Amino acid sequence: MSRIILEDVWYKNIVRGVSMKAENGVTAIIGPNGSGKTTILRIIVGALKPDKGRVVVPSRIGSSWQNPYYTFTKAEVIEEFIEIYGDKGRAEELLKTYNLESLKNSYTFKLSMGQARLISILIAISWDPEALVVDEPTNGLGVREKRMVEDLLKNIKIPVVIASHDLDFVLRVADYVYVLSNGRVVAGGPTLDVFYSSILSVLGFPEPYAVLVGRKLGRRLRSIE
Amino acid sequence: MSSVRSIHPLVGFLAIIWVMTALYIGSLLSALLLTLILLLYLISSQPLESTRRLTILYLWLVLPPLIVLTIVYGPIDALNITLRLFILASVFTSTLQLMKPTELIYISSRLGIPPLAALTIPIIIRLADYMNYTISETLVALKGRGLSGRKLLTSLPIPLTAHIIISSAQMAEAIAQKQYKNHTKYTSKPTIKTIDILITTYIIANTIIILIQTP
């Protein structure tokens, strides 16, 4: 089983002694702007070398970044998947599975931001990586695409690490959450435990809607399902 | 990215045409000298950080061909070809960065060129020093889709070029919408400055010398 482990990782003044672990399931990194979320993802994929600390990651990590268009190398969506699978039938099957047949012949660089992000994540998991990293998975997504990304990430059987501002999405998709502030992990644990702790209000984050409603009703969610 | 100092757009285009002609007829030294004048003028007009990024970009542009061509053709030919490459890249980047967009639109509008088209090319060039950052972002994204080695490098130009063109066109559209809709109001008539006279004199003098030397 592949996993991602960061132990006392330092990078310039951005990441300061971060330790975290991600195994099968979705691990989310949340925190204010400039707290070091994307830098940690870049350290995980090997784009940045930490000044200090230990990083254990699998050799094949798929990733999708804030600008999904950087992932594209072909003119049409279907061509991207034919290149990965080497087989038109399998490429079409994949798009059919995710109800994306309508985008089959769309020009990749003309996709909307939401569609491009969805395709970029699909490309990142299609080459059979051992772990997946997604930066801001819900940026620019409509309601339908957000649900699709949610289903996609929840059903992947490899460690997935996401960095996101979208706490409602994180609540729905993540098994574990690490909260970053000024480059340090200030809280971490199972998603509901973190969201029911006081850390969100300390950082000035609004509570996810489901947690808020539960609190108003005097109930604590046992599971988001 | 915006330069305090500038050159007249017509002088800028004259410099580009002249340098290309000089390279074509083999007058490498005079093309290089004009390029260096323009580069020095550009460097003196922009922040140190922009110059640092531009230098890195030139190194990326010049060093790999120099190494490959040295192996294939030997050092003299490699230096000759790489120098031409450097001159061409430099003259385009420096002149287009030194032209004021408002003055460029003034000229282009009188030639019947739409403001959007006139703005896109200088913006592409002005984004050149931002390309360094984009290259590293794109490399990370391509690795994230499983590309590595030769395949990674050969795929790099596709998203990179698309990004530069799309971003430049979007930026040009935004600027055109914001400022240049009414070009008679928002453009500015280019003025002739000392640098324009210096460049024009240099070009005329060199053209005369070349014409005299030509049998």
Interface residues (C-beta under 8 A of the other chain):
Chain A: R42 V45 G46 A47 R60 I61 G62 S63 S64 W65 N67 Y69 Y70 T71 F72 T73 K74 I84 F109 S120 I123 A124 W127 P129 V133
Chain B: S136 E137 T138 L139 V140 A141 L142 K143 G144 R145 G146 L147 S155 I158 P159 A162 H163 I166
